[in-house]
Amino acid sequence: MIPKYLIVIFLLFLVSSYYFYQLGMSAISLIYLVLYLAFILSYKYMRNNIIPVIFNLIPGLVSFFLINQFAEIVNQIPSDVQLWNYILLVFIGTLAGILLMFDESKNFGRFLISLGVIFNIIFLILTLETPQKDSLAYNIVANIFFLSPFYFTTAIYTYKLHSRHVPPQLLKTNKPVHFSIYGLPQGAAIVVTVNGKQYSPSLYINGDYLLRVDEGVDKYYWSVPRQITVGNVTYTPDIESGVANPYKHVDVHYSISNPSPTPPPRYVTFIIRGLPPSQKATIKVENITYTADSSLVVTIEGRWVAKGVKVGNDVYSPFPHNGYARFGDTIVIDYRKVSVGSIKPRNLSNAPSMTLHPAGLTKWDPKVWVGKMLYVYEILDVIGEGGNGNILKGEYNGKEVAVKVLKLDRGDAEEYFKDWIKESSNLVTISSNPKVVKIYSVYVNEQVIEDILKGNLKLYKTYPPMIAMELMKGGTLADILLNDSFYYSSKWEKTVYRAIKDVAEALSFIHSQGYVHMDVKPQNIFLTERPSQPYELDKVEFKLGDLGSAVRINGKISQLTPLYSPPEVYDGVAKPYIDVFALGMTMYVVLTRKDNRPDLNEINEAFDCYVKNDVNCVKAKVSASKSKLSSWDPNVPDAVKPLIRSMLSPDPLKRPTAKEVVEYLNRIIT
């Protein structure tokens, strides 16, 4: 892979060699030819080291060390040969090389290089044709020949064309990564997405597209198109995406997947089954509503949702009820009859937390607190119920707050609350972060909890363990997820990215303080204000709530939400990368409205095995879970696919940190 410009440089080497030969300096003549040959061979066989650059520099130094000989040839003394000309031309040559590195100035750099080569050749020829050593031509060449510092620019030009072969310590770059994409014909529309930004390689040499990306970051999440069609030929890559560290070189090989493919279909087919005769299904694709009885063909791609059909006292519910339709897809929707009384709105994000221990107390009706005083707070209403507590609306001194009364239905409640008492003051401090829901106070009394667990339920009614915190009137991300007007709006994807970035900022802070949140999911992501229209989503900010589930790093895990939990959660040790996985799964769910992670059955079954203390069963289910996750290709936007895949990696050490998630999303959002 030798750059074409070396053919031009060869002319200068050749004329220079001939010039010295005519002056009787055969050794120097031979040196020039050997240097050029060594330069070519080093580029061919030793391009992974510094040797080619050394051979770039040596020719430019020859004339400097032969200054006495040049002075003698033109009947001058060395002091008459103006050394400053040499220094000036070194500067000009180096400047020309630098100009070649930038698109807006590379043409001028090429002009300077060409000018130097032409002047060298012209004046060398003139001196050979002029026998008198005191002629004007000989005097001119004494200075013009010092244009050989233009050789220095070959080193810089080499860097421009082949920086991936030069050690980064020499180039003094920031933190670049280099891509070589081969197997595609010249002119193919290749785009490389790196950290959410798209780059089009402009350099094509000997069948390789070369691209250098330098964003000064520690990790580069990249992807290339799954298919590229040129004419009637389709090419597919051997690897579609990955994560690269700085200074690494990524090779992507495209090969022909179908030499003579038929044109891809430009439609989506829906097959509808299970409805009574004469009943029609209603399917919405990208806000366009269609009705059909057995099949439907649409000519647009996008998100789709199918509605239930009511027939008399029965309701037929679609399975699946939503998804993303691409051209060529055939989507089968089965309608199943369910009784009216059993139908509940499907909420993909309403996945409850579960304790990793058998229940210890009977379920409690939180309405018993409404209208009562809990410590200094008057309880106004019940807001909802979580896996480890009931959420109430309270009021103190005219200010509304959220009150979370912690549940005691866990086998290790006494041990859990002892730890919680120790950590409560730290969690209040952590909640001062602007991306975390503020905790005002924590009420936990070890003696009272002991008495409650012994059967004194009156104490649980009057002095329960509870947390008073900021009331987020905007609701949660789970609340707006199932609102079609928001989900199908053009604002949704950007809103999701902002929400995940805000939560990642909160997690980065929580992790830096030595804690793991342990319950990241859509219903724990709160909105600062409730939007009524899609355009209002731009004004909304997001906060991470429910610090009541937080555990010290390396602490014991006592609860989890299987849908958002990674396989290693059953090791029972809290680690920051558990939160990163949960955040990645949250992003997948809110982008797709699907809870169809491929290993969901295995994760749920592993939970059952864990509760039964069946270690072998847990190991088997976790192994199966990791296997399915490793081959999962989630159907999400290309801009975040590399990020989501890395966050959901079955290998926790390959997941990014919360801080790296923030950096990635910032590049997309801005």
N, C-alpha and C positions, 0 to 999 in steps of 0.2 A: 504494500500500500504506500507507494512513493508519490508525493505530491507533484503535480504537473509543472509547477513553477521551477522545479529543479532542472528542467530542460533548458530554461533560459539562463539559469545560473551556470550551467555547464559551458555555455558560450564564453562567459567571463573567465572561468577557469582555463578553458582551452586557449584563449587569446593571451591570457597572462602567462601561461606555460610557454607558448610560442615566443612571446616577447623576451623572456629570460633566456630561451635557447638561442635567439639571434644575438643576444648580448654576450654569449659565451658562458652563461651561468647555468650549465646543464643540470647541475644538482638541484638548483631551485626550481628549474623547469619540471624536473621529474617529481619533486615534492608536491607541486600543484596538482599534477595528475594523480598521484598516489592519494593525496588528501581527498580529492573528489571521489575516487573509487572507494576509499575507506568510509566516507560519509554515506554513500549509497548503500554499501554493505551493512554498515551499522544500523541504518534505518530499516533494512530488510530483516536483519537477524537479531539486533540488539535494541529494539525500540522500547523495551521496558526499563531501560536504565538511562544514565546520563551521557553515555558515550556519543550518541548522535549530536547532542548539543555542543559537546567539546569540539567535534569536527566542524561544527558551524562556526566556531569562534576562531580557530587557529588560522584560517586564511586571512582574516582581517588583521591578524597580528604580524603576519610575515613582513608586510611593507614597513611596519613600525621598527622591527628589529634590523631591517636592511637599510636604515636611513643613511649610513655612511656610504654604502655602495651606490645608492641613488645620487648622492651628492657628487661622488667621484665621476659618475657617468656624464653628468651635465657640467663638469668642470666647475663645481661649486664646493664650498666647504660646508660641513654639516650644519653650521649655524645659519647658513643662508637658506637652508630648507626650512620653511616656516612651520614649526611644529604645531602652532596653534591651528593651522589649517586642518591638520589631522584630528585634533580634538574637536574642532567645529563639526567636521564631517562625521565623527563618531556620534555626536549629538543629533545631527540630522538623520543619520541612519537609524538610530534608536527611536527617534520620533516617528520615522516612517513605519517602523514595526509596530509601535503603539497605535498609530492611526489605523493600521490594518485590523485591529481588534474590535473596532466599532463600526456598525453598519453605516452610520452617517458620514464617516470619514475615511472608509477603507479605499475608496477610489483615489483620493488624494495620496494615500500611502502607497498605492500601486504606482501612481505617477512618479513619486520620488524614487522608488526602487528602479523603475524602468529608466528614468533619467540617469541614474548613477551607472547602470549597466551600459547604456548607450555611450555616455561620455568616456567611460573606461575603454570601450572597444574602439571608438573613433580616434582617440588620442594615442592609444597604443599603436594603432595601424600607422598613424602619421609619423610617429617617431621611428618606426622601422623603415619607412620610405625615405627618411631624411638622413644622409650620411654624416652631416656636420654636427658635431656634438655641441656646438654653441648656438645651434639654430633655435628659432623661436619655439618650434615644436618640442625640442628637448627641454627647454626651460619650462614650458607649460606642463609637460608630463611630470616634472619633478613635484608639482603641486597636485595636478589632476589625478595622478596615480594613487594619491592618498584617498581617493574615493573608495578604495577597497574596504574601508570601514562599513560600506553597505553590506558586506558579508555578515556583519553583526545582525542585521535584520532577519537573516534566514533563521536564526534561533528563535526570534520572536514570532515570525511567520509559522515556524514549526509548532510553536505553542498554540497558535490560533487553529491550525489544522489538526493537530494530533496531541492535544493536551492530555489525553488519557494515557499516553505513553511516557509522560514526563512526571517524575515524582512531585507530589504536591508541595514538599518542602522547598523545592527549587522554584516552583511557580509562585509561591507565597499567596495562594488563593485563600478564600475563606473556608467554606466547607462544601465543595462541589461534589456532584455525582454525575457520572457519564453514562450515556446510553448508546448502544450500538444496535441498530435494528436492521437486520438483513433478510434477504429472501423476497423483498418487494421490488418491483420495477421502478425506475426513476419516474417521478411525477405522481406516485401514489399519494393519496390524501391521508397521511399518517399524522395523528395527533397524540401526544403523550400527556396524560394528566398527572401532574405532580403536586401533591399537597393542595388539591382543589383547583389549581391553575392549569390551563392548557398551553402546551408548547408544540410548535410545528418545526421539526428539524429542517433546516435549510441547506445543510451540508450533505452532499451525496458523493461518496468516493468509492470507486471500485465495488459497487453493489451494496454499500453500507450507508444507511442514514445515521449521521452522528449528531448527538445532542449533548450539550453540557448545561446543567442547571446548578446554580449556586444561590441558594436562599439563606445561607448561613445558619441552618438549623441542624439538629442532631439526628433527625430521622426524615426520610423522604418516602412518603406513601404515594406509589405510582400505579398507573394502570394504562393499558393500551386498548384500542378497539378490539372487540371480540372477532369481528370480521371486517375485512377490507376488500372491496370489489373493484377490480380494474378491468374495464371492458366486460367480458363474460366470464372472467376468472375470479374466484373468491379465495382469499388467503386468510388463514387462521394462525394465531401465535401459539408457540409451545408453552408460554406462560403469559397470563393475562394481567396480573397485578402482583404487587409485593411491597416490601419495605426494604429500603437501601440505606446503609449508613454512609456518612460523608467519605469521599475519596474512593468509593467503590465504583466498579464498572458493571453495568447491567447489560447482558446480551439477550436480545429477544429475536427468535427465529420464526419468521412467517413461512408457511408452506401452503401449497395449493391444496384446498380441501375438496373442491369439485371442479375439475377442468372444464366441464360444460354444464354449468348449472342452469336450471330453469329460473326465470324471473320470480322473485319471492312474491307471495300473495299480498294483496293490499286490502285485506279484510279480516275481520274477526267473526268467528262462528260461535253462537251460544246454542247449546242443546238443552231443552227444558223438559224435565221428566217429573212425573208424580202428581200432576194436577188433574182434577176431574175434567171430563169432556166439557168443552165450550168455555172453560176458564182460561184466562190469559195472565201471563206473568208481566210484571212491570219492571223494566231494567233501565237504570240511568247510567249512561256512559258520558263522562265529562260534561255533566249538566244537561245532556240531551236525553229525553225520556222516550223509551220505546216500549211497545207492547207486543207480545207474541204468545202463541199457544204451544208450539212444539220446537220451533227453531227460529233463530234470529241471526241475520248477517248484517254487520255494521262496518262502515268504511273509515272508522276513526280508531286511533289508539287512545288509551288513557285509563284512569281509574273508573271502576264500575261498581254499582251496588244494586242488588235485587231486593225488592220489597216483598213482605209476606202477603199472602192472598187469603182473604176471609170468605168462607163459603158457609152460609148459615151460622151455626154455632161452632163451626170448626175453623181453625186457622192453619194454613199450610205455610211452613217456614222454610226458606231456601237454605240449602247447604251445598257449597259455601255461599255466603251472602254478599261478599265483595271481593275485590282484587284489582289487579292491573292487567289490562288487555293489550297484547301486542299483535301486530299483523301476523297472520298465520296460526294464531292460537285457536284451539277448539275447546271451549269452556263448557263443561257439563254441570248443570244446576239441578240438583235433586230436591223436590219439594216433599216435605214430610208433614203429615197431619199431627197436630198437637191440640190438646184441649185448651179452650180459652183461658181457663183458670190457671193453667200451668205456664202460660207465656210470660216471660219477663224480658224487658229490653236487654239486648246483648251488649255488654260493656267489656270490650277486650282488655281494658286496663284495670278492671276491678278485680285484680288478683289478690286475695287476702294473704297476709303474713301467717305463717304457721310456726308454732313452737316445736322445738325438737324434743319434746318430752310429753308424756301422757297428761291429759287434763287432770287438775286437782280439785277445782271448785265447780259448782253448778253455774251455768250461765246466768248473768245478772241483767236485769232490765234497767237500762240507764235512765228511764223516765222517772224513776223514784227520786232523782235529784232535782228535777225541774221544779222551780218555785222555792227551793231550799237554799240555804247558805252553806257553801263549802269553804271553810276558812273565812276569808274576807270577800269571797265572790258570791254574788247572787246568780244562781243558775237560771237562765231564761229559756233554753231550748236544747234539744239533742240535735247535733249537726250530722253525726254519722258514727260508724264503727270501724275500727281498724283491727289488725291482727293482734295487737298487744294493748289496745285501749279503746275506750269510748270517748268520742269528741263531743263536748258540750259548748254551748255559747254562754258566757258569763259576763258579768258587769261589775266593775269596781269604780266607785267615785265618778260615775257617769261615762266611763270608758269601757267599751266592749272588748272582751278578750276571748280567746279560745282556751278551753280547759280540757286537758286530756287526763282522764282517770285511768290509771294503769290497771290492767287485768291481773288477777292472781291465779289464773287457771294454768299454771305451769308446775311441773313436778319439782323444780328447783327454785321456787319463788323466793324462799328465804335467802338462799345464797345469791340469787340474782339481785335482790334489792340491797343486800349488804354492799355489793359492788357498786350499785347505782348511787347509794348514799355517798360513797367515797368520791365518785366522779361528778356528782351533780353540780358542784360549783364550777368545775372546769367546763362543763357543757354550757352553762349560762354564759361564761366568758366567750366560748366559741361562737355562740349565737349573736355576738356583737358584729360579726361580719355582715356587710350589706347584702350578700347573696344568700344568707341563711335566715330563716324565720326566727325572730327574736323570742327568747325565753325570758319571762319576767321573774318567775320564781318556781322553786321545786319544793314540794311538800312530801317528804318521806320520813317516817318515823319507824325505826327498827322494832321497837317494842310493840307498837300498834300492829305492825304487820304480823308479828309472832302471834298476837292474840287473835287476829282475824283468821289466820291459818288454823288456829285451834278451834275455830267455830264461832267466834264472836262476830257475827255478820253485822250487828248494829254499828260496830266501829267502822266497817267498810262503807256503811251508809252515811256516816257523819264525818269520819276523818280518813277518807281513802288516800292512797298514794296518788299524787297528781302533779301535773305541770301546767302552769298558767303561761300562755304565750300569745304572741301577736295574732290577731284575727285577720286572716287574709280573705277579704270580701270578694276578691276576684275569682274565687274557686280554684280548681286545679286543672292541670293539663288534661287529665282524664275526663273532666267535665266537657271540655270543648272538642275533644277528639271525635266524638260521635255526632257532632253538629255538622250536617252536610254543607251548610253555607260557609263554614270555616274550612273544613277539610278539602273541599273541591275548589277553593279560591286560589288565585295566583299567589297569595300571601303565605300560604301554609308552609311550604318547604322552608322558606327563609325564617319563618317564625319558629319552626322546629329547631333549626340550626342555632338560633339565638337562645332558645330555652336550654338546649343541651350545653351550649357554651357557658351560660350563667350557672348551671348546676355543676359543670366541670370546675368552674372557678371556686364554687363553694367547697367541692370535694378536695381540691388542691389545698385549700386552707385547712380543712378538717384533718387531712392526712398529715399536713405539716405540724399539726398540734398533737399528733400521736394517736389519732382515732380513725376508726372505720365506721361509716354511716350504717351499712348493713341492710338498708331497706330502700334503695333507690328504685323508684317506679313512678308512673305518670300521676298517681293520686297523691304522691308526696312532693310534687312539683307545683308550687302555688303561684297564682297570678296576682300582681299588685292591684289590678283593676279588671273588672269584667267587661269584655268587649261585647258590643251589640251587633256590630257589622264587621265584615272582614277587613275593611280599611283601618279599623281601630286596633288591629293586631300590632301594627308598628309601634304603638304607644305603650304596649304592655311590657313589663319586666317580670322576671321570674325569680323565685326563691326556693331553696330546698328546705323542706320542713321535716318534722318528726325526728328530732335528735334523740328522742327517747329510746330509739333502737341502737344508738351508737355504742361501740365497744372499743376498748383499747386495742391498738395494734398488737397482734399475737394473743389477744384475749380469747375467751371461750365463746363460741357462737351458740346462741340460745334460741334464735328464731330465724326464719328465712321465708322468702317468697319464691317458690320453685320456678315460676315462669321467668323470673329475672335473675336466677342464681346460676353461677358457673358450676361445672362438675366438681371442682376441688372444694366447694363449700362443705362437703361432707367430711373433709379432714377435720372440721370443727375448730379451725384456727382463723381468726379474723385478719385479713390482709387487705391493703389498699386496692390490689388488683381485682378483688371481688366487686368493689364499687364500680370500677371501670367497666367490667363485664355487664353489670346491671344497667349502667348508663348506656352502653352500646345496644343492649336489648331494648331498652326504653326507646331509643332513637328509631330502631327498626319498627317497633310496634306503632309509634305515633306517625311514622312515615307511610306505613302500609295498611294500618288498621287490621293487622293480622297477629294472631298469637300462635303461629304455626312453626315455631322453632322445631327443627327436625328431631331433636332429642327430648321433646317435652314428656313423652311417655316414660322414657328412661329416668329422667330427673324426678318425676312424680313417684315412680316405683322405688327409686333409691331412697326417697323420703320415707316411704312406708317401711322399707327394710331397716332404715336407720332407727326409726322409732321402736322397731321390734328387736333392735340390737343384733341384727343379722349381718355381720361384717362381710362375709363372703358374698352375700347378695348385693350389698352396697358396692363392693369392688367391681362386680360384674356389670352392674347397671352404669356405674361411672365410666368404666372402660368403653361400653357401648355408646354412651353419650359423647365422649371425646371423639370417637371414630366418626360419628355422624356430623358433629360440628366441624371437623377438619375438612370435610368435603362439601360443606354448605356454601352455596353461592346466593346470598340473599338478593332479592329483586328490589334494589334501591337505586336512587339516582347515582350516576357515575361519579359525580363530584365528591360523594362521601362513601362510595363503596369501599375503597381501600381502607378508610378509617374504620368503618363498621366491621369489616372483616378482621382487622387487627384487634379491635376491642373485644371481639367475640372469639378470639383464638382459644382453642382448648389448652394451649400452653400459656399459663399466666405470665411467664417471663417475656413473652413476645408481645404482650399488650402494651400500648402506650401508657404513660402516666396521665393523670388528670390535667397536669399543666400542658403536656403535649397535645391533648385533645383541644384545649383552649386555643393554642397556637394554630392548629390546623383549621379550626372553624373560623378564627379571626381572619385568616387569609381568604376564606370563601365569602364571609359576610361583608368584608370591606372591599 
